[in-house]
Amino acid sequence: MPASTPLAYAADWVFDGQRFLRDHAVIVAGGVVTALCARGQVPGGVPLVYEPGATILPGLIDVHAHYMRWQGPLFLAYGVTAIRDVGNDLAFILAQRASTPNASTPRIVCVGPLLDGPQPTHPLVSRACATRQEGVTAVRETAEAGVDGIKFYHNLDRKWLPRMADEAHRHALKASMHCLQSGVLAAAKAGVDEFFHLDGVLADVWPDHPPGWLSVWGLPGFRATRDAPCRVADRLAALGVTATPTLVYWESQWRLRAPESDLALHHVPAEIVRWQGSLPRDAAVADQWHAALRAAQEFVGLLLERGVRVLPGSDVPCGCVTPGLSLWQEMGLLVAAGMSLEESLRAATAEAAAFLGLPQLGRLAPGASADLVVVRGNLAQGLPAHPELVTVVRDGIAQRPVDLLASAREAAGCVMGDPWAEQLRGHSSG
């Protein structure tokens, strides 16, 4: 249980979810923030934990993950105190969400299963829909199960999307989509609120592109599309859709294929490495993925220039990257795409919380949940590639990252049994 007596955390820099403040303190009690004030204004009698040369942030939010139980302590160890699971077995993820009031795992919001066409790409974590009516029924029943959003998958017939999106909105839930064949413009026109991965952009920018998905962005022909990316970005801005590009996945595919890979596989279980990281080393393929990442970042830059909301999500366990650290990598890639440093932090805190309808998260202000992170260094000067976390506070309870990493090492031996473990194993053996 969070302590009811006040405690102040102070550092040389504080990012409150919107802006940086110098030499401030965050006072917490009973699991909530009670005050944000200058360090010298902390009331007498309130214990003060001051970390010189450090920055305090709200707990970070990864808006695109597929939760497995081994990930929990890793997310927290790297300061991610909340995640959105964007596709999982319904019973499993609802049970995991219900178990997260404790401070040893991140808060979970979820969309339930992937709502897909009659032959789902990921059958163990999907619900198949053979007709439009089945799709609408799937949205309604998933919503009534108590999820926090709805996710459409790319094998759905694009003609079904307007009715399915309407049904999601009727239940006051946002509809998100991995588009691919349907294209992002068709999805956005149908009322889909958010698109993932950017692969669906290909259907609009380069309709007759060669087979493939994300890596196709690295083919020379993509550069020949000339003005099409700008036109698509203009339309997406006008339609008001949100983008979650998961650029860290693209980077992982480049690094995993490079002849001398420098992708750090810290704390990733051996099974995940075997299923996701055992790729042939091929310089030409790696170069194509690297070019695809650069092209994707350029497109994200177009979206940012037009005011499209772009959120950071890492798609773990896909790509074999470390949960939690993956979000810091994603923020760095978004900065390279054109976000300012403050915008990237805002996107991973207050903006993510607002999009998810969770205003109590992602900010350090009176009444907010007492989720905060103390990171060594001045983050106003740049995002660290490998952040050194001092303390992680989840719901008012402080934990040491070193202890969380020790828990992660123990949890790494318990991969099997989760739905995504069976799904990834099936893909790797198929």
Secondary structure as GFF3:
##gff-version 3
##sequence-region A 1 430
A	DSSP	beta_strand	7	15	.	.	.	ID=ss1
A	DSSP	beta_strand	20	29	.	.	.	ID=ss2
A	DSSP	beta_strand	32	38	.	.	.	ID=ss3
A	DSSP	three_ten_helix	39	41	.	.	.	ID=ss4
A	DSSP	beta_strand	48	58	.	.	.	ID=ss5
A	DSSP	beta_strand	60	65	.	.	.	ID=ss6
A	DSSP	three_ten_helix	69	71	.	.	.	ID=ss7
A	DSSP	alpha_helix	72	77	.	.	.	ID=ss8
A	DSSP	beta_strand	80	85	.	.	.	ID=ss9
A	DSSP	alpha_helix	90	98	.	.	.	ID=ss10
A	DSSP	beta_strand	107	110	.	.	.	ID=ss11
A	DSSP	beta_strand	114	116	.	.	.	ID=ss12
A	DSSP	three_ten_helix	123	125	.	.	.	ID=ss13
A	DSSP	beta_strand	126	128	.	.	.	ID=ss14
A	DSSP	alpha_helix	132	144	.	.	.	ID=ss15
A	DSSP	beta_strand	150	152	.	.	.	ID=ss16
A	DSSP	three_ten_helix	158	160	.	.	.	ID=ss17
A	DSSP	alpha_helix	161	170	.	.	.	ID=ss18
A	DSSP	beta_strand	175	177	.	.	.	ID=ss19
A	DSSP	three_ten_helix	180	182	.	.	.	ID=ss20
A	DSSP	alpha_helix	184	189	.	.	.	ID=ss21
A	DSSP	beta_strand	194	196	.	.	.	ID=ss22
A	DSSP	alpha_helix	201	205	.	.	.	ID=ss23
A	DSSP	three_ten_helix	214	218	.	.	.	ID=ss24
A	DSSP	alpha_helix	220	223	.	.	.	ID=ss25
A	DSSP	alpha_helix	228	239	.	.	.	ID=ss26
A	DSSP	beta_strand	242	244	.	.	.	ID=ss27
A	DSSP	alpha_helix	247	257	.	.	.	ID=ss28
A	DSSP	alpha_helix	270	272	.	.	.	ID=ss29
A	DSSP	pi_helix	273	277	.	.	.	ID=ss30
A	DSSP	alpha_helix	283	305	.	.	.	ID=ss31
A	DSSP	alpha_helix	325	337	.	.	.	ID=ss32
A	DSSP	alpha_helix	341	346	.	.	.	ID=ss33
A	DSSP	pi_helix	347	351	.	.	.	ID=ss34
A	DSSP	alpha_helix	352	355	.	.	.	ID=ss35
A	DSSP	beta_strand	372	376	.	.	.	ID=ss36
A	DSSP	three_ten_helix	379	381	.	.	.	ID=ss37
A	DSSP	beta_strand	389	394	.	.	.	ID=ss38
A	DSSP	beta_strand	397	399	.	.	.	ID=ss39
A	DSSP	alpha_helix	401	411	.	.	.	ID=ss40
A	DSSP	alpha_helix	419	429	.	.	.	ID=ss41
###
